[in-house]
Amino acid sequence: MDKSLHVVLMYGLTQLGFIFFFYSGDIISSTTEGHWLAIVIGLVLNLVMVWLYMKGLGYFPKQDIISIYSAVGKWAAVLFLLPLVFFLFITNIITIRAFSEVITLVFLANTPLWAIMALIITLSGYIALNGVESIFRTGVLLAILFLPVILFTICISFQNVDFRYFFPVMDEKFSFLARPPYWHSFAAFAGSFLFLGFIQPYVAYRPKYVLMTVAALVPFYFIAVYVPLFTFGQATASTFKFPFIVLMSTIHINWLMFDRITMFLLLCLVTFTMLFISMVLWKLSQVLHRCLPKVKPSYFVIAIAAANFIGCLFITNWDEIQSLVMWNTMLRFFVMVGIPCSIWLLGIRAKRMIKDEGA
């Protein structure tokens, strides 16, 4: 049964969670002019990697990337899957810890940080325990409930914009390429499309719909960056860790009965991110289950969730989160570029081998 809708919703929701939370701050901090150029470079790289990834997977119907690498040899499985495991594990820790801190700052100031982290990881773990089908069903439900809210908050975010802040238009020196925040911004791309290589044995989908979703998300990247810029200006917006979330706290609508629109935006982003966390837990459990097939995947989900929670407890402040993000940068690009390219090359190799056998 074709479940392209479930797949594109999963991809779209997890992307939106990262776009409006991490991405805007990283891009604004990376350059003082010509932000569109920094955005376009990232979008083009993401589009190419997603296309290569799905093109390569198309050569291996009903196989996941674990089977693909294992068929090549243990060296390939270790070379590509071990960095992937470390990357996903660290990404989960960063995501859980960062969102928990923002929740504390915005509307649960008196709640202990560990309690918020425990709640996020428990709910995400529960979704992951029920398998990938449960994750996709949850994604459909969240899309029905929260996509209208996201679209509403985006529409009202233009309330105080000044389009003169668009200038200067061009960063002729490409200075953003030398700044760490720009490389951090690729976190919005790296982890979101990898699940496509894990679900092939379980879920059928059409790649063209995924590519259409990638294209449909393009305006949101520009909105997440430029609306805070048009509202605050570069000098002020660059001082905020989460510019779009701060922006929503400045919006005032007389006819709306709720005072804090920020709460609705953050609630949407948290639920989308919990979906991402549950998918990461499931992916990690699948890799570990192949290594130790006698152990049930559900046990791995529980163990990884507990390890993520313990890892979050060791992070005491925001500077340590930033250090972890920096340390994860090399793994991020290895996973984002290395895995799609390797799957594509292995697919071409497999196609040639089939032709040679047929000849």
N, C-alpha and C positions, 0 to 999 in steps of 0.2 A: 504494500500500500504506500502510495506517494505521500510523504509527510514534509513536503517542501515548506509549507506554511510554518510548521513547528520549528524547522531548522532556521529559517530566516528570522523568525521572531526571537529565537535564542540568540542568534548573532547580533541582531539589531538592538535588543535590550541590553545585552552586556556591553556593547559599544557605547550606547548612550550613557550608561553608568560611568564609564571612564571618561568620556568626552567632557561632560559637564562637571566632573569632580577634579580629575588630575590635569587633563589636557590643556585647558585654558590658561592655568597658572604657569605651566611649563613653557608654552609658546610665548606668552607675554613677557616672561622673564628672560627669554633667550635673545630677544632683539628689541630695539627701540623704534624700528621702522620696517616697512615692507613685510609685515607679518604674513601676508597672503602667500608670499614665496616659500616661507618655512612650512606653511600648511600644505601647499601644493606638492612639495617634494615628498613629504611624508605620505600623502594620499596616493601619489603615483607609485611609490615603493610598495605600499600596502596592496594596491590593486594588482600589481605585477605578481607579488608573492601569493596572493589568494588564487589568482588565475593559474600560476604554475603548480600550486599545491593541488588544486582540483583536477588540473590536467593530468598530473602524475597519478593521482588516486584513480582516475578513470581507467588507467591501464591495469588496475588490480581490483576488479569488481568483487564485492562482498569480503574484502580484506581490510583490516585496519593497519595502521603504520607499525604496530608491534609485530604483526605477522610478516609484513613486508621486509622489515629490517632483519628479523630472525631468519627468514628464508635466505638472505644474502650471506649471513654468517654471524657468529657471536660477536665478532669485532665490530660489525656495523650496528648491532643492537646496543652494545656498550657505548660506542662512539656517539650515537645520536640520542639514545633514550636516557642514558645517565645524566647528561646535561639538562635534558628536558625535565626529568624528575626534580633535579635541584632547582631549576628555574620555576617550575610550577609551585613547588613547596615554598620557596622564598616569596613568590608573588602573592600567595595566599596570606602569608604572615603580614606582608606590607599592607595588603588590602584590608584585612580585618583590623589591624592596629590603627591605620589611618582613618577609616570610617568611624571606628569607635571613638576616637578622639574628637572628631568633628561633631558627632552626636552629643558628646558630653558638653562641648562648647555651646552648641545651638539650643538644645532644649532639655537636656538631662544633666544639669550641672551638679546635682547632689547625688547622682548615681555613681557608684564606684566604676572605674574604667574596666576592671576585670569582669564585672557583672555584664556589661554591655558586650564585651568580647565573647563571653561565654554564651550569651543569648544568640549572637550572630552565628557562631560556629556550631551551636547545637541545632538551630533551625536548618542551617545549610547541610549539616551532616545527616539530619533526618531525611531531607529531600534526596540526598545522594544514596542513602541506604536502600531506597525503594527502586533504584535503577535509573537508567537513562530515560526510559519512558515517563517516569514520574517527573523527572526534571523538565522534559519538554511539555508535559501537561501543565506543570506549574508556570512555565513560561507563557503559555497561552492565556492562563488565568490572569497573570500579572499584566500582560499586554492589554487585556480587556479593561482591567481596573485602573491602570496607571498611565497608559499612553495618552488618553485624553487630558490627563492632568499635566503631563509633560508639555504637550502641545499648547495648552492654555498658559502655562508659565512662560513659555517661549514667546507667545504673542504679547503678553503684557510686559515682557522685559524691555521692550523698545520705548518705554514711557519717557525716559529722560535722555535719549541719545542725542548726540551732536555729531553729525557726519563730517564735520571739519577735522575731526581727530584721525580721519583716514590718512591724512598726509603727515610726513612724506611717504610716497608710494613704494619706493624701491630701496632695498638694501644692496647697493652695488658691490659691496665688499663681501657679501655673504658671511657677515661676522657671526651669525647665529650658529654656523657650523663648528665654531671653536668654543662654544659655551655648553657646559654640561646640561643645563635645563632642556636644551633642544633634544639631546639624545635621550633624556628621561621621558620626553613626550611620546616616544615610540612605544611606551608601555600601553598606550591606548590601543595600539594595533596588535602587539606581539601575541598576547594570550587569547584573543577573542576567536580567531579562526582555526586554531589548532584542533578543536574538538571535531572538525569535519573529518579528520583522519582517524578518529576513534569510533565513529558511529556507523560506518559503512556496513558492518555485519548486522546491525540492528535496525537501521532506519534508512529508507530509500528517499532520495531527494534529487532535484534537478539543479545542476550547477549554475544554470543561467539565472535562476531566481536569486541565488546567493550573490552573483555579480550585480544584479539589479539592485539588491539591498545595499551593497557597497556603494553604488552610485547614488542611491537615495539618501544615504547618510552624509554625503559630502556637504550639503548646506549646514548641517548641525555643527560641523567642525568650525566653519566660519562664524556661525552665530555665537558659539561658546567663547570664541576669542574676541570677535569684533564688537559685540554688544557691550561687554565691560569696558573695552577701549573707548568706544563712542560715548560711554556714560561718564567714566572717571578720567579719561586721558591716560597716556602711557605712564607718566610719572607716578600717578597715584595707583593705577591698576597693578603696576609691577610690585607694589609693596604688599599685596594680598597673596596669601597662599592659595586661596580658592576664590578667584575673582567673580565667577558667575554666582556663587552662593552668596557672597557679600552683596552683589548687585541686587539680588532678589529681596534683600532686607531693606533696600531703599525704595521699593515699589509701594505706592499707596493707592488704593482703589476705594472710593467712598461707598460704592454699592456692595462691596464684598464684606460679608459678616465676619470674616477671619482677619485678624490683625497681622499675622505672621505667615506670609506666603512661602517664606524660606522653609518652613516646616513641611509643606507639601512637596516641594522640590526634593528636599533631602530624604523624605520618606520614599519617594519614587526611586531615587538613586540607590538607597540602601537595599531596597527589595531587588532591584536589578543586579546589584553587586552580590547579594546573597545567592542569586541564581548562578552567577559566575563562579562563586566559591564552591557551590555544590557540584558544578560540572568539573572543576579542578580536582575535587576530592574523588569523584568518580573516575576521572582519567588516571590519577595516580594509583587508585586501587586496581585498575585494569592492568597497568604495567607491573605492579608488584605481584598480582595474582598469576601472571604468566611466569614470573620468576619462582614463585612458590605455589604451584597449582593446588596443593592439598589444603591450603588455607582459604577460607571463604572470602570473597571480595568485601563483604560487609565488615569483617574483622579489620581489614585494612583501612576501610573508611573511618572506623572508630579510632584506630591507632593514629592515623594521619591527622584527624581532627584534634585529638588530644595533644599530639606533638605540635601542631600549629598554635594551639592555645598556650602551651608552655613557652613556645618561641615568642609569642606576643608579650608574655609577662616579663621577658628579659629586656624588652625595649622600654626605656624609661622616659624618653622625650622625643620631640620631633626631629632633632638633629640626628639621632640614631636611626630614625626612619629614613632620612635623606641619605645617610651613609650606606644603609642597606640597599636603597634604590641604586646608588652609584655602583656598589659592588655587583649588583645584579645586571648591570648594563651589558657587559660582555656576553653573559649567558643569553640575555634578551635578543641580541642581534644574531647570535649563533642559532638560536631557535627560530627566530623570525625569518632569517635568510637561508640558513643551512638546511633546515628540515624541508621546506618547500622545494628548494633546488635539488636536494638529494632524491626526494621522492620522484620528481620529474625526470631526473637522469636515470634513475632505476627503472622507471616506467618505459622510457625509450629503449633502454637495454633489454627489458623483458619483451618488448614488441619485436625487436630485431631478432632475438633468440627464437621467437615463435615463427617468424618468417623463414629463418635459416632451417628450422626443423621441417617446415612445410615444403621447402625446396628440396 
